[in-house]
Amino acid sequence: MSDSTAMTIGDFLIRRLREAGIGDFFGVPGDFNLEFMQQIEDSDDVRWVGTCNELNGAYAADGYARLNGLGVVVVTHGVGALSAVNGVAGAYAEHVPLVCVAGALPFVAEDHGLLLHHTFADGGRDEFRRAYAQVTAGTARLTPQNAVMEIDRLIRTAWQLKRPVYLELPSDIAYLTIPVPNEPLELVTPASDPERLESAARAIVHRLAKAEKPALLLDCDADRYDVAPAVTELSGKLGVPIAVVNTARGVVDGSHPYFTGTYPGAPAARQAVEESDCLLAVGYRSIDSTTGFYADRIPDGTIHLRAYSADVDGENYQAVSLPELLKAVADSAPSGRTAPPPERPAPSAASDAPASEPLTQAVFWPEIQGFLREGDVVIAEDGTSVAGLGGLTLPDRSTFVTQAVWGSIGYTVGSLLGTLVAAPERRHLLFVGDGSFQLTAQEISTMLRHDLKPVILLINNRGYTIERTILGKNAHYNDVADWSYSELPAVLRADGNARAFQVGTLAELREALHADHDGMKFIEIRMDQNDAPPSLVAGGHKSAYLDYGPRGPQSRPDSQI
């Protein structure tokens, strides 16, 4: 190999991940990855952030990647890989690029037919890589012969496709020395086919020029492929309203004059989208959880833009990258079109309810509107928190993190660790319910160990409220143990500087929100278990009808919130 140097396989993997922008590694050690762990420990370029389990490590890598562009989780063979697979599957569904590195069985075991622990002890091979093939954009088992090619291929695949990849590193090769290229890894979007790019852009501009009511609708790929600048430029030039689905909240600043809100819930967004005679939909997917259970009404003739293809007026254009296509459209679209900015409702005002009254959902969320500030990272657990925040206006330059498509409860606690590590200079707010929190609560200890400083708002309504809206309003299966949540920070790190509060009235909430602190702030908010945001109740009833049909058990009296 020309212009090469000698490096161990493990060190080369660390170098490539660092060149891809990853400075922090999440995960759990195990004997099949300890040699790689030691290489991480010996490296001056990256930091190890151990998590309490592999699932949380995958969630943390996901949250980190959403802010950083790429993340990594390191696990051991079999038990570790399967513990992380749910988090990796969520990243696949949500278009989040991360690398799962699994310490694998040594080659000597394969050569000599040895049965080892963390396997099914049946002599089988490759089971876990085959499992990961279902939830990743690429997999590989490294060898000394393919390590350079496969490491580069998988990192590029994750970055270009915005999907996770899975890489097995056998435990007896990480310290083997191989020739590796001196050139740094370059992450570039594959170039578009010039003719297809020009033709697609020309067709879109032609449609826009004729349209009386053009509009833009953004899904999560608008965030993953960082096309907000081109979108806002196009909107400003043509006076085109912009709507987002809940997976793309925060991609466009709320103060943008043509931002209409979240579709299909916001009336201005619904009007802009459904009355459009030229709708540009960026990465749009019609999913029950992102459309108010299929309340979307996308116009016929919608232009669908995807990561590397587009549908315009019945023609499918391949090999056109989303960033290049939107930039070409924005550059060539004629300026000067005038359209009045859409009317939008004012942000929710703080409640005028008596401050001594028990907290309710109707009082809590308007109070949170005044607590949000520019640049916040807002992490919202699917369910009550997403529904409550759905009626609020995010401040400018906010980042909104949720798992609306995969919807794995407990995701946000692990994800919060990742976002904190990726951007410690920003304020991070976690909104989570008690049921979801109990799945991944132990990761609070990792945040305290690293002196991270989130604001955690835990809604304690003693169970799974979102499930109670679907079925089992008073059923035991929707109950959870009533922990002393506000005492957890002190339990998880006795010498930490977290401030914890338990609040049940508006006055107590205000005092906790605005209390001084220089570390983690943990606020337990106690509410009635049958109090839920109206949009969550409506969604729960629609979910029950879809899941169980009109004669399902939800038709029993008092079976739903």
HELIX and SHEET records of a PDB file:
HELIX    1   1 ILE A    9  GLU A   19  1                                  11    
HELIX    2   2 LEU A   34  ASP A   42  1                                   9    
HELIX    3   3 GLU A   54  ASN A   68  1                                  15    
HELIX    4   4 VAL A   79  ALA A   93  1                                  15    
HELIX    5   5 PHE A  107  HIS A  112  1                                   6    
HELIX    6   6 GLU A  127  TYR A  132  1                                   6    
HELIX    7   7 ALA A  147  LEU A  161  1                                  15    
HELIX    8   8 PRO A  194  LYS A  210  1                                  17    
HELIX    9   9 ASP A  221  ARG A  224  1                                   4    
HELIX   10  10 ALA A  228  LEU A  238  1                                  11    
HELIX   11  11 ASN A  246  ALA A  248  5                                   3    
HELIX   12  12 PRO A  267  GLU A  274  1                                   8    
HELIX   13  13 ASP A  288  THR A  290  5                                   3    
HELIX   14  14 LEU A  322  SER A  332  1                                  11    
HELIX   15  15 GLN A  361  PHE A  371  1                                  11    
HELIX   16  16 THR A  384  GLY A  390  1                                   7    
HELIX   17  17 TYR A  411  ALA A  422  1                                  12    
HELIX   18  18 ASP A  434  THR A  440  1                                   7    
HELIX   19  19 GLU A  443  ARG A  449  1                                   7    
HELIX   20  20 THR A  465  ILE A  470  1                                   6    
HELIX   21  21 HIS A  476  ASN A  478  5                                   3    
HELIX   22  22 TYR A  485  GLU A  487  5                                   3    
HELIX   23  23 LEU A  488  LEU A  492  1                                   5    
HELIX   24  24 LEU A  506  LEU A  513  1                                   8    
HELIX   25  25 PRO A  534  TYR A  548  1                                  15    
HELIX   26  26 PRO A  553  SER A  555  5                                   3    
SHEET    1   A 2 SER A   4  THR A   8  0                                        
SHEET    2   A 2 THR A 177  PRO A 181 -1                                        
SHEET    1   B 6 ARG A  47  GLY A  50  0                                        
SHEET    2   B 6 ASP A  24  GLY A  27  1                                        
SHEET    3   B 6 GLY A  71  VAL A  75  1                                        
SHEET    4   B 6 LEU A  98  ALA A 104  1                                        
SHEET    5   B 6 VAL A 165  PRO A 170  1                                        
SHEET    6   B 6 THR A 139  ARG A 141  1                                        
SHEET    1   C 7 PHE A 259  THR A 262  0                                        
SHEET    2   C 7 ILE A 242  VAL A 244  1                                        
SHEET    3   C 7 PRO A 214  LEU A 218  1                                        
SHEET    4   C 7 CYS A 278  VAL A 282  1                                        
SHEET    5   C 7 ILE A 303  LEU A 305  1                                        
SHEET    6   C 7 SER A 309  VAL A 312 -1                                        
SHEET    7   C 7 GLU A 315  GLN A 318 -1                                        
SHEET    1   D 6 THR A 399  VAL A 401  0                                        
SHEET    2   D 6 VAL A 377  ALA A 380  1                                        
SHEET    3   D 6 HIS A 428  GLY A 433  1                                        
SHEET    4   D 6 VAL A 455  ASN A 460  1                                        
SHEET    5   D 6 LYS A 521  ARG A 526  1                                        
SHEET    6   D 6 ARG A 499  VAL A 503  1                                        
END                                                                             
